[in-house]
Amino acid sequence: MTETPTENPMTASWAAFAAAEPELAKVAEERFAAFTHHVLATLRKDGSPRTSGLEVRFTGGELWLGMMPGSLKARDLHRDPRFSLQANPGEGTGLGGGDVRIAGRAVEVDDPEIKGAYVREVEPPEPFHLFRTELTEIVRTYIEDDTYLVAQVWKPGEPVRTLKRT
């Protein structure tokens, strides 16, 4: 169910990220699976940020964003494909598994075969927009030993960088 992504060394598919950093990918998928709705940030026509609720799917080696036809977030992504996605932190301040944020570009998929496979697996309400993501950065932050704030940062073509501070 994958479309051939454009060759851009500055972006990566979810499958490429998961192959390069399987432990971080597993944690990220678990954080997104913990809740249904997450927060998507897009850019409005005037360049200001817009945040919207969104469901995401990890399937076929891709991170997919589906949305209602003509929604503001879909129109934003048509105009400027850059996005940031934050996993729902859940209740309280525990952030089990840490906070996970994903940035990248969203590319709409119109291929009937790909959309058909997505529909068979996910059963979204139709009609809908379907966007495949091209990742530019993944960041996980968490507390270690009740002492350190730890940030793990991944970018395509680079190993995970781990930063700690008290």
Secondary structure, 3 states (H helix, E strand, C coil): CCCCCCCCCCCECHHHHHHHCHHHHHHHHHHHHCCCCEEEEEECCCCCEEEEEECEEEECCEEEEEECCCCHHHHHHHHCCEEEEECCCCCCCCCCCCEEEEEEEEEECCCHHHHHHHHHHHCCCCCCEEEEEEEEEEEEEEEECCCEEEEEEECCCCCCEEEEEC
